[in-house]
Amino acid sequence: MSQLSKTDMEKFLIKIGANVDLSKVTTTEELAKQLDTTSIDYIRTEFKETFEKALNTVLIFSVWTSKILYLTILLLIYDAHSYLAQHYADDTFDNMMVDDN
């Protein structure tokens, strides 16, 4: 196994997105701890962003569903009122079954 130079290690860490200061690292254990911490932070931020996107989608769906519900209730009230108006205005409107006997 070949040894990596410090500049090669820095390039590799930049490539994987790790935020590690190699000037403060003296052992491989310290490097592993810093890489684990960076990895956990990365996973945490990715999870948080994904969760926020999912919640925003649910929020948008809820807002549109409530608007459709209100519109449906208004249409139901309008339909009930128009039915009542036709029922009072015309005696034969809803009495077809009664009159045919």
Backbone bond lengths (Angstrom), bond angles and torsions (degrees), N, CA, C in turn:
res aa  C-N    CA-C-N  psi(-1)  N-CA   C-N-CA  omega(-1)  CA-C   N-CA-C  phi
1 M - - - 1.458 - - 1.520 108.11 -
2 S 1.297 116.96 130.71 1.460 120.71 -177.45 1.525 110.57 -89.03
3 Q 1.306 115.65 153.19 1.460 122.12 178.89 1.530 109.02 -84.45
4 L 1.313 115.65 142.82 1.454 121.01 175.91 1.519 109.13 -95.44
5 S 1.310 115.20 141.93 1.461 118.20 175.50 1.529 108.73 -77.62
6 K 1.310 114.88 166.34 1.469 119.38 -178.55 1.524 110.96 -64.68
7 T 1.308 117.89 -38.04 1.467 119.78 179.36 1.524 111.12 -68.31
8 D 1.337 116.75 -37.44 1.462 119.01 176.65 1.525 110.57 -64.79
9 M 1.339 115.78 -39.45 1.462 119.97 178.34 1.521 110.33 -65.25
10 E 1.332 117.87 -41.58 1.464 121.13 178.07 1.523 111.05 -62.31
11 K 1.322 117.02 -41.97 1.464 120.92 178.38 1.529 111.03 -62.68
12 F 1.337 115.20 -41.69 1.454 119.49 178.99 1.531 111.38 -64.53
13 L 1.325 116.77 -43.02 1.464 120.50 -179.62 1.525 111.31 -65.76
14 I 1.312 117.30 -37.21 1.468 120.75 176.48 1.528 109.68 -66.31
15 K 1.335 115.85 -39.74 1.467 120.34 -179.25 1.524 111.86 -62.54
16 I 1.327 117.87 -40.08 1.466 119.94 -179.55 1.518 112.38 -86.26
17 G 1.323 117.43 -3.55 1.457 121.03 175.48 1.506 114.00 83.21
18 A 1.326 117.90 20.58 1.463 120.72 179.81 1.522 109.66 -83.30
19 N 1.305 115.52 139.26 1.466 121.88 179.28 1.526 108.46 -101.87
20 V 1.322 116.13 78.87 1.466 122.12 -175.15 1.522 108.57 -123.37
21 D 1.326 115.83 131.44 1.464 121.75 175.60 1.526 107.98 -94.54
22 L 1.328 116.55 106.42 1.463 120.19 -175.76 1.521 112.81 -70.27
23 S 1.318 117.78 -18.33 1.463 118.72 179.15 1.528 111.20 -69.76
24 K 1.320 117.96 -22.44 1.464 121.75 179.90 1.526 112.61 -95.93
25 V 1.328 117.33 -5.80 1.461 121.22 -178.20 1.515 109.22 -95.57
26 T 1.338 116.06 125.58 1.469 119.99 179.06 1.520 111.93 -114.85
27 T 1.314 117.83 -25.08 1.461 120.27 179.78 1.516 109.81 -125.86
28 T 1.322 114.63 164.32 1.468 119.23 179.14 1.524 111.13 -70.43
29 E 1.350 116.38 -26.63 1.462 118.86 177.90 1.528 110.86 -66.42
30 E 1.339 116.49 -40.86 1.464 120.06 177.69 1.523 110.62 -64.19
31 L 1.325 115.64 -40.46 1.463 119.61 177.53 1.520 110.63 -62.79
32 A 1.336 117.72 -42.90 1.462 121.40 179.16 1.522 110.59 -63.00
33 K 1.335 118.84 -41.05 1.462 121.51 178.65 1.522 111.13 -63.09
34 Q 1.323 116.64 -43.85 1.466 119.18 179.80 1.522 111.20 -67.03
35 L 1.330 117.18 -37.78 1.465 119.52 178.05 1.525 110.65 -66.87
36 D 1.332 118.43 -39.79 1.459 120.88 177.22 1.520 111.13 -61.99
37 T 1.333 116.52 -43.19 1.456 120.62 179.11 1.521 110.58 -62.51
38 T 1.318 116.89 -43.54 1.462 120.70 178.58 1.520 110.69 -63.37
39 S 1.319 116.60 -40.79 1.454 121.14 -179.53 1.532 110.77 -64.69
40 I 1.325 116.61 -42.62 1.462 120.16 179.37 1.523 110.53 -65.07
41 D 1.334 117.14 -41.74 1.463 119.98 177.43 1.527 111.02 -61.83
42 Y 1.323 115.93 -40.74 1.463 119.97 179.79 1.527 110.51 -64.18
43 I 1.332 116.18 -45.30 1.463 120.42 179.36 1.524 110.29 -62.91
44 R 1.325 116.94 -41.19 1.460 121.34 179.73 1.528 110.90 -61.97
45 T 1.320 117.60 -45.56 1.471 119.67 -179.50 1.527 111.25 -67.44
46 E 1.335 116.73 -39.31 1.470 118.90 178.48 1.529 110.81 -64.55
47 F 1.332 116.69 -42.44 1.462 120.19 178.38 1.524 110.79 -63.66
48 K 1.314 116.44 -41.96 1.464 120.61 -179.61 1.528 110.88 -62.67
49 E 1.327 117.32 -44.57 1.459 120.80 179.75 1.528 111.21 -64.45
50 T 1.325 116.76 -41.99 1.465 120.50 179.12 1.525 111.24 -65.01
51 F 1.324 116.22 -41.92 1.460 120.89 179.22 1.523 111.12 -65.01
52 E 1.337 117.31 -39.77 1.467 120.59 178.28 1.523 111.03 -65.21
53 K 1.330 117.52 -38.94 1.461 120.27 177.33 1.525 110.96 -63.30
54 A 1.325 116.35 -42.03 1.468 120.05 179.23 1.531 110.65 -64.95
55 L 1.315 116.88 -42.43 1.464 119.46 178.90 1.526 111.63 -66.03
56 N 1.318 117.51 -37.10 1.462 120.02 176.95 1.527 110.89 -64.07
57 T 1.323 117.01 -37.67 1.462 120.56 177.68 1.524 110.44 -64.75
58 V 1.322 116.80 -43.65 1.465 120.75 178.02 1.529 110.13 -63.74
59 L 1.324 116.89 -39.85 1.463 120.81 179.27 1.526 111.21 -62.87
60 I 1.311 117.27 -45.28 1.466 121.16 179.10 1.530 110.20 -62.50
61 F 1.329 116.83 -43.22 1.462 120.87 177.86 1.525 110.66 -61.42
62 S 1.315 117.41 -42.22 1.472 121.10 -179.52 1.520 111.62 -65.25
63 V 1.315 117.05 -40.65 1.463 120.21 -179.91 1.527 110.27 -63.74
64 W 1.325 117.16 -45.60 1.464 119.70 -179.20 1.517 111.63 -68.96
65 T 1.322 117.29 -35.76 1.458 120.28 177.57 1.523 111.11 -63.80
66 S 1.322 116.70 -41.59 1.469 118.72 179.01 1.525 111.22 -66.54
67 K 1.327 117.75 -37.03 1.469 119.81 177.19 1.521 111.44 -64.29
68 I 1.323 116.40 -41.90 1.468 120.40 178.67 1.521 110.13 -65.96
69 L 1.325 117.85 -37.87 1.461 121.22 177.81 1.525 111.14 -62.13
70 Y 1.330 117.18 -45.59 1.465 120.15 178.54 1.523 111.31 -62.78
71 L 1.310 117.05 -41.86 1.461 120.79 178.48 1.525 110.66 -63.31
72 T 1.322 117.36 -40.59 1.458 121.39 178.58 1.526 111.28 -63.32
73 I 1.318 117.16 -42.37 1.465 120.68 178.52 1.531 110.59 -63.01
74 L 1.334 116.94 -42.65 1.471 119.63 177.98 1.528 111.81 -63.00
75 L 1.335 117.20 -40.80 1.466 120.09 177.89 1.528 111.47 -66.16
76 L 1.315 116.89 -36.29 1.460 120.52 176.87 1.528 111.30 -64.95
77 I 1.316 117.46 -41.73 1.465 121.29 177.43 1.523 110.17 -64.12
78 Y 1.327 117.31 -42.60 1.466 121.08 178.48 1.533 110.74 -62.06
79 D 1.334 116.66 -44.14 1.460 120.51 -179.46 1.532 111.25 -65.17
80 A 1.318 116.69 -40.89 1.472 120.18 178.10 1.527 111.14 -64.69
81 H 1.319 117.05 -39.80 1.467 120.49 179.22 1.527 111.04 -67.21
82 S 1.326 117.45 -41.99 1.465 119.47 180.00 1.532 110.48 -67.51
83 Y 1.324 117.36 -36.95 1.471 120.36 176.30 1.527 110.37 -63.48
84 L 1.313 116.96 -44.31 1.461 120.92 179.68 1.524 110.84 -63.51
85 A 1.325 117.34 -40.52 1.463 120.67 179.23 1.525 110.92 -64.53
86 Q 1.338 117.71 -41.68 1.468 120.30 178.12 1.524 111.23 -68.40
87 H 1.304 116.87 -34.82 1.467 120.37 179.71 1.528 111.11 -65.60
88 Y 1.333 116.01 -41.51 1.478 118.98 179.12 1.533 112.14 -74.87
89 A 1.315 117.97 -29.17 1.463 120.98 -175.23 1.530 112.79 -80.82
90 D 1.324 117.99 -28.80 1.460 120.55 -173.41 1.527 108.75 -130.82
91 D 1.314 115.99 120.88 1.465 119.31 -178.93 1.528 112.47 -69.67
92 T 1.308 117.02 -28.02 1.467 119.45 -178.63 1.528 112.75 -86.87
93 F 1.318 118.44 -2.92 1.469 121.25 -174.34 1.525 112.09 -60.78
94 D 1.320 117.84 -49.81 1.460 120.33 -174.34 1.522 111.63 -117.01
95 N 1.343 117.00 9.04 1.456 119.65 -175.78 1.524 112.73 -109.85
96 M 1.291 118.13 25.10 1.468 120.38 -179.21 1.509 111.45 -62.80
97 M 1.292 118.75 -42.39 1.461 121.25 -178.94 1.531 111.08 -69.40
98 V 1.312 117.27 -33.25 1.473 120.96 -179.36 1.526 110.23 -73.74
99 D 1.340 116.64 -40.62 1.479 120.27 -176.42 1.526 112.78 -72.94
100 D 1.320 117.85 -26.38 1.468 120.05 -176.89 1.528 112.71 -74.00
101 N 1.302 120.11 -11.52 1.462 121.70 -178.38 1.485 111.96 -78.08
